[in-house]
Amino acid sequence: MGLASRNHDYLARADLDLPVGTAEDRLPLQHDEDLGVVVPMQGGATAGRRLHEEEGHANPVVVPSLEPERVVAVREFIVLDHLHGCQYAAVLAEAVDLLRCPVCGGGLEEGPGALRCEAGHSFDIARQGYVNLVPGSGDTVAMVEAREGFLGAGHYRRLGDALVEDAAGVSAPGAVVDVGAGTGHHLARVLDALPGRTGLALDASSAALRRAAHAHPRVAAVGADAWRELPLRDRVAALVLSVFAPRNAAEMARVLAPDGVLLAVTPTTRHLHELVGPLGLLSVPDDKADRLDAQLASHFELSARRAVEHSMFLAREEAAQLVGMGPSAWHVDEQAVDERLAVLPDPLTVTASVSMSRYVRRE
């Protein structure tokens, strides 16, 4: 079902009184800063398509956005978010068929402001465009901000390049599911290389989901706990990503298509070794790869593995972001990290070293 046929008026929730009619019938609303435009949907426009004035939408009407990250759907109109430049409102709606109710396992349908199953279980759609189906504890706002800043600077670009290379050969039908997606940074890179694929960013952190919902025009962000049953239907994924994230072998196998692929990215013992000792960070065990294989062995078979390693040149602030975005953030004191970083070189050379493991399902 296309967006043009959905009759959900989310603007009412923002206390905006805009009549439904043609774009030409609408009057611009005055505001100190115009953050959005209303454009008419063209016939056949898809949920993930970028809609811009230069694509031929005549006479877009400028309206203010009360919530800067908000993208609002009003019947046949879209409010675009100028902070991101694309429309994301209907992505979650188009991904509903891939989801299932975490309470009863039934199918979900989109209703005004919520997803609901036939049994009556309801899950609110957040104003930022994500839905939390399986609440759980996740990364804090500070951790998510650190991750967004660090990844946005491109320090893990080579890791992303490797993911894209490994994902390119996946031919099975289905979505790209990132379990523990965080801000959706790596998922967005993969989707850029896989036109037409829908992406599902699963994470337990609401702070991360708010950003993942805007990571890419084809990403739907869904709150889920990686250690519990995933709120996805069976065999909907052509590709499952696990990048520095928990791995629930049974659930990842259940949602993966028969010819699908699991790509797992894990640190090696050399990962961030220049920081581990001086800053008291968590270390990686020598048998990390063997543990990973054993953890997945009941459902997956290793088909390929390679190492990706490179040097990063980090200012102290960037090194602090790197510490603050990972698991060590739960175990180290921020002030102590800053004090220890102050005596290290600036900039600092830090090694990024990971294993890229490719698994297929055992039948």
N, C-alpha and C positions, 0 to 999 in steps of 0.2 A: 504494500500500500504506500503510495507516494505521499509526500508532505502536503500536497495541495488538497488531498481528500481528508485530511485530519482537521477536525473542528475544535481543537483545544485552544482556549484563549488564555495563554499564560500571562498576557499583559495585565489581566485583571488582578493577578497576584502581586503585580508591581504597582498597583493603584494608578495605572495610566489609563485614561479614558480616550481611546482612539477608535473612531467608527470603522467598521469594516466596509470597504468599498473599493473603488479604483484608486490607484496611487494619485491620480490627478485630483481626486475629490478630497484628499487629505490636506490639512493645513499644517505647515511646519510648526513644531513646538519650540518656543524660545528657551534657551538655556545657556549658561555661561560657556559650556563646552559640549559640543555635539559629538557623541561617541558612536552613534549608530546611524544606519540608513535603512529605510524600508524599500524593498524592491519587489515587484510582482514576480511570482514564480512562472517560468515558462513551461509549457506543456512538456511532460516527460523529463523534467529536471530531476536529477537523482539526489539522494540525501548527502552524498559526499562531495557534490560538485561545488567548486568555488564560484561564488556569484559576485561579480564586480560590475561597476558601471561600464567599464570598457568592454564588457562582453555583450553590450547592446541593450541593457535594461534602461528604457527611456524614463526620464523624469523621476529618479529616485527621490523620496521624500526624507529629509533629514529629521531625525527625532533624537531626543536625549536618552541616554541609557542611565537608569538610576543606579545600576550595579555594574561596574566596569567589566567584569568577566562574563556577564550575562549574555546569552543569545536567546532571543525570544521568538517563538513561532506564533503567528496570529493568522489562522486559516491559510489563505493562499499567499501570505506575506511572510517575509523573513526580516528580522532585525539583525543586522550584521554587527559584529563586535570589532571596532577599529583597532583594538589592542592586539588582535590576532589576524584580522584581515580576511577571515574565511567564515563560512557558516557551518556550525556543528550541531544545530538544534535537533535535526532529525536522525543523527547517527545512532543514538541509543534506541530510538524507535525502530529503526531498520534492523537492529541487532536482537530485538526481543525474541524472535523465533529461535535464537541460539541458546536462550536462557531457560531455566526451570525454577520453579518455586523451591526455595531451600527448606521449607517447612513440610510440604506434602509431595514435592517432586512433580507437580502438575505444570502445564504450560502457563506462560504469562502473557498478558495482553496489556497494551498501553491504555491508560485512562487519563483523565485530566489530572496532571500533576503526580501520577503514580503508576506503578506496574501492579497488576492484580491477577490472581489465578481464579479458577472457577470455584474453589473452596472458600474464597473470600479473603485470603491473605493479601495484604496490601503493603507496598514498599514505596515510600515517597521518593520522587525524583528531586534531587537537590537543585537549587537555583543555578548552580554552576554546571549542570548537565550530567551529573553522574547519579547512580542509584546504589545504595548500600544494601545488598541482599544478605550478607553474612557478617554482621558487625564483629570486629575483633580489634585487638590492640595493634598498633602499627607505629611507624616512624612519627616523630613529633614534627611540629611546624618548623622548628629550627633545623632539624635534620633534613627535611624536604627542601628548605630554602638553601641549605648548604649544597645539597645534591644538584639542585637546579642551576646554581651559580657555577659549580665546578664542571658539570657536564656541558653546560651552555658555552663554556670557554673552549671546548673542543679537546680537552686533555685525553679523553677516551675515544677519540675519533678512530684510531686504528682498530680498537675492539669492535666498534660499530661496523667498520669496513669488513672485518672478518665475519661478523654475523650476516651481513648482507650477502657475502660470497657463499656462505653455507646455506642460506635460505633460498638462493636463486635456483637450486636444483630440485626444489620440492614441487612435485606435480600433482599431489593428491588434492581433491576438492576440499574446500572448507576455509575456515577463518584462521587468522594468526592470533594465538592466545598467549599472552605474556603473564605468567604467574609470578606475582611479586614485581609488578611493572614499575612501581614507584611513580615518577613523573611522566612515564611513557616515552622517555627520550629514545631508548634503544628500539622500542616497538615502532616508533615513527620512522626511524632510519630504515627498518626492514620494509615497512609498508610503502615507502617511497620507491623501493625496488620491485615491489609486487603489485602492480596496478590491478585494481578490481577486487583485491582481497579486503575483507573486513577485519579490523583489529579489535581485540578485546583486552583491555588493560585491567587485570585483577590485582587488587591490593587491599590490605586491611586498614590503611591509613587514609582518613578523610582528607587530610592535608595534601597527600600525594594525589588522590583521586581528583581533587579540584583542578590540579594542573594537567593530569593525564587526559581529562575530558577535553582539553584544548590542545593536546599535543599534535594532533593530525586530523584532517577532515574525515578520515575513515576509522577513527578510534572511538569506541564506546567504553566508558570507564565504569567498572562494577566493583563494589565493595565485596570482598571475599577473603576468608581465612584460608591460607594455603594448606594448613594442617587438617582442615575439615573437608566435608564434601563440597566440591565446587558447584556453584549454582548454574551449571551448564548441562545441556542435553548431551547424550551419548554421541560420540564420534563426529563432533561438529568442527574439530580443528584439523587443518592440514599440517599445521606447524605449532608446536608448543615451545615457548622460550622460557628459560630459567636462568636469569643473569644475576649472580650473587644472591640467590633467593632460596627459600625453603623448597624442598622437593617431596611431594606426596606421590609416590610412584603409582599407587593404585588409581588415584583420581586422574592423574595426567594420562595414564593409559586409557582410562574409560572415555575421556573426551577426545582422544586422538583418533583420527580416521585410520583404517587398516594400513594404508600405505603412507601414513603421515610420519613426521620426524619430530623428535625432541632434540633441541639444541640447548645444552647446559654449559654455562660459563662459570668456572670456579677458579679461585686464586691458586697460584703455586707457592711454594715456600719462599720464592724470591720476590713475591709481590709486596711492594712498599717496604722492603727490608731496610732501607735507609732510615725509616721512621719508626719501625717496630721497637727496636731497643731504646733509642733516645727518648721516645715519647711514651713508652710502656704500653704499646698497642697489643691487641690479640695477635698471636702468631698462627701460621698455617701448619698443620701437622705434615710430616714427611709422607704419610700414606694417604693423603687427601684423595688422590685419584682412585686408589683401591677402595676406599670407603664409599666413594660415589658409585662405583660400579656395583658394589655389594648392596647398597641401598636401593638401587634400581633393578637388580638382577631378576627379581621375581616377575617383572613385567616388561623389561627392556633388554635389548642386546646392543652392546657397543658396536658401531659400524665404522667409526673413524674418530681420531683424536689428533689434535695438533696444538702446539704452543704458540702463543702470540706474546711477544715481549718487546718493549721499547722504553726509552728514557723520557721522562717528563721533566721540564724545567719550571719549577713552581716558586712563585713568591710566597712569603710566609703566610699571607692571607689565604692563598690558594691551598697551601698545605693544611692549614687549619680547617678549610672547607672539606678537604679530603678526609680528614679525621672525623669531622663532625657529621658526615653523611653516612658513615659505615657502622658496623656493629660495635666498634670500639667506643663509639659515642655513648653507649650505655654504661661503659665501665671506667672511663677516664674523666678527670675533672677538667673543665674547659680552661680555667685559669692556669692550672698546672701545665696544660698543653701549650698555652700561649707563652708561659715563662720558659719552658724547655725549647720552644721554637726560637725564642729570642737569641739563644746562644748558637744556633745553627746558621750555616751560610744562607745568604739571601741574594739571588735565588738559589734554590736547593735542587739538586738532581735526584729524582726519585724514580725507581723502576716500577713499571706496570708489567706484570707477568701473570698470564692466565692460561688455563687449558680450555680449549674449545672442543667439547665432546658431542658427538652426533650419535643418537640412539634411534633404533627402530623397535616397534612393538614385537613382543614374542606372541606367537599365535598358538 
